[in-house]
Amino acid sequence: MPKIVDRELYRKELLNKSFELFAEKGYSSVTMREIASGIGVSTGTLYHYFPSKESLFEQLIEYLSYEDTKEEELAQLGNPPTLGERIQEMMNYLAKNEDYIMKSLLIIFDFCQNKSRQDIDNNQALQQAGKRYEEAVCCYLGVSDPAIAIFIINSIDGLLVRRFYQGERISFSEQANLLKEMLLAYLEKKQPQI
């Protein structure tokens, strides 16, 4: 009897496995042949699911942003009653997952390194992922202004980049507390009802 393959589940498995290879070797350094070998499939199988390395990367970014922002994932943060507690839980979650988030950022930086600004701006996978994260932050924190979500994400990305080359000298908890206090002060001034 022939083996029945759930193509979508298999595609997701390939994406998950390729994440570590992209993180380890970098987008620009790894070839489709190396990815196939590294995840234990033939090059033909990999090309069957992903017509190019760029397609594989874009599908990976779409998949990760979808997985990271699912309701089940956000539910892990809990539902604290105050905005300050929600910000703190979000920052705690980020601190626990710093390695994964850092790897994601490095893969994206490497992908973008040899692209023009226009290519990056027109890349649907990157743009959709950014919007998905912004919507998730707004939803979890209960804020409606996308500029606030963008500010939070920018702050987190900057914090992670600094920690990448400055290490533990940059305190995650200290910076998280500063971000929380700044946001609360700003939101109290802007929206007294929060």
C-alpha positions in Angstrom: 0.0 0.0 0.0 1.5 3.4 -1.0 2.4 5.8 1.8 -0.1 8.7 2.2 1.7 12.0 2.7 0.0 15.0 4.2 1.7 17.5 1.8 1.0 20.6 4.0 2.2 18.9 7.1 5.3 17.7 5.3 5.9 21.2 3.9 5.8 22.6 7.4 8.3 20.0 8.6 10.7 21.0 5.8 10.3 24.7 6.8 11.0 24.0 10.5 14.1 22.0 9.6 15.3 24.6 7.2 15.1 27.3 9.8 18.0 25.9 11.8 20.1 25.7 8.6 19.4 29.3 7.6 20.2 30.3 11.2 23.5 28.4 11.3 24.8 29.1 7.8 23.0 32.3 6.8 20.6 32.8 3.9 23.3 33.9 1.4 25.8 31.1 2.3 23.6 28.0 2.2 22.5 26.4 -1.1 19.4 24.4 -1.9 21.6 21.3 -2.1 23.0 21.9 1.4 19.5 22.5 2.8 18.3 19.3 1.2 21.2 17.4 2.6 20.9 19.0 6.0 17.2 18.2 6.4 17.5 14.7 5.0 15.7 15.0 1.7 16.6 14.9 -1.9 17.2 18.2 -3.8 14.4 17.2 -6.1 12.0 16.9 -3.1 13.0 20.3 -1.8 12.5 21.9 -5.3 9.2 20.1 -5.5 7.9 22.1 -2.5 10.0 25.3 -3.0 10.9 26.3 -6.6 13.9 28.4 -5.3 15.8 29.3 -2.2 14.1 32.7 -2.1 10.7 30.9 -2.3 11.7 28.7 0.6 12.8 31.7 2.7 9.6 33.6 1.9 7.4 30.7 2.8 9.5 30.2 6.0 9.0 33.8 7.0 5.2 33.6 6.3 5.0 30.3 8.3 7.0 31.5 11.3 5.0 34.8 11.5 1.8 32.9 11.3 2.9 30.4 14.0 4.3 33.0 16.3 1.0 35.1 16.2 -1.6 32.3 16.5 -4.1 32.6 19.3 -2.6 29.5 20.9 0.9 31.1 21.0 -0.5 34.4 22.4 -2.5 32.4 25.0 0.9 31.4 26.5 1.3 35.0 27.6 -1.8 34.7 29.8 -4.3 37.5 30.2 -3.2 39.7 33.0 -5.7 42.4 34.0 -3.5 45.5 33.6 -1.6 46.9 30.6 1.6 47.0 32.6 1.3 43.3 33.5 0.6 42.4 29.9 3.7 44.4 28.7 5.7 42.6 31.4 4.4 39.2 30.3 5.2 39.9 26.7 8.8 41.0 27.6 9.2 37.8 29.8 8.1 35.7 26.8 10.6 37.5 24.6 13.4 37.0 27.1 12.6 33.2 27.3 12.6 33.0 23.5 15.5 35.4 22.8 17.6 32.8 20.9 14.9 31.9 18.5 14.0 35.6 17.9 17.6 36.5 17.4 18.0 33.7 14.8 14.9 34.9 13.0 16.3 38.5 12.9 19.7 37.3 11.6 18.2 35.3 8.9 16.1 38.3 7.8 19.1 40.6 7.9 21.1 38.2 5.8 18.3 37.9 3.3 18.0 41.7 3.0 21.7 42.4 2.8 21.9 42.1 -0.9 18.4 43.4 -1.8 17.5 46.9 -2.8 15.2 49.0 -0.6 12.6 48.6 -3.2 13.0 44.8 -3.3 12.5 44.7 0.5 9.6 47.0 0.4 7.9 44.9 -2.3 8.6 41.6 -0.7 5.1 40.4 0.3 6.4 37.8 2.8 8.4 40.4 4.8 5.6 43.0 4.7 2.9 40.5 5.7 5.0 39.2 8.6 5.6 42.7 9.8 1.9 43.5 9.8 1.1 40.2 11.5 3.4 40.9 14.4 2.1 44.5 14.7 -1.5 43.2 14.8 -0.6 40.6 17.4 1.1 43.3 19.7 -2.0 45.6 19.3 -4.3 42.7 20.0 -2.5 41.4 23.0 -1.9 44.8 24.6 -5.4 46.0 23.7 -4.1 49.1 21.9 -5.5 50.4 18.7 -2.7 52.6 17.4 -0.4 50.6 15.1 2.4 53.2 15.7 2.6 51.9 19.3 3.0 48.3 18.1 5.7 49.4 15.6 7.5 51.4 18.4 7.4 48.3 20.7 8.7 46.0 17.9 11.4 48.5 17.0 12.5 48.7 20.6 12.6 44.9 21.0 14.5 44.5 17.7 17.0 47.1 18.8 17.4 45.6 22.2 18.1 42.1 20.7 20.5 43.5 18.2 22.4 45.3 21.0 22.4 42.2 23.1 23.8 40.3 20.0 27.1 42.2 20.1 27.0 43.5 23.7 25.8 40.4 25.4 24.7 40.4 29.0 25.9 44.0 29.5 22.6 45.0 28.0 20.0 43.9 30.6 16.9 42.5 29.1 14.9 43.0 32.3 16.2 46.6 32.8 15.3 47.6 29.2 11.9 45.8 29.5 11.1 47.8 32.6 12.1 51.0 30.9 10.0 50.3 27.9 7.1 49.4 30.1 7.4 52.6 32.1 7.7 54.7 29.0 4.7 53.1 27.3 2.5 53.4 30.4 3.4 57.1 30.9 2.8 57.8 27.2 -0.5 55.9 27.2 -1.7 57.5 30.4 -1.0 60.9 28.9 -2.6 60.0 25.6 -5.5 57.7 26.8 -6.3 58.2 30.5 -8.9 55.4 30.4 -6.2 52.6 29.9 
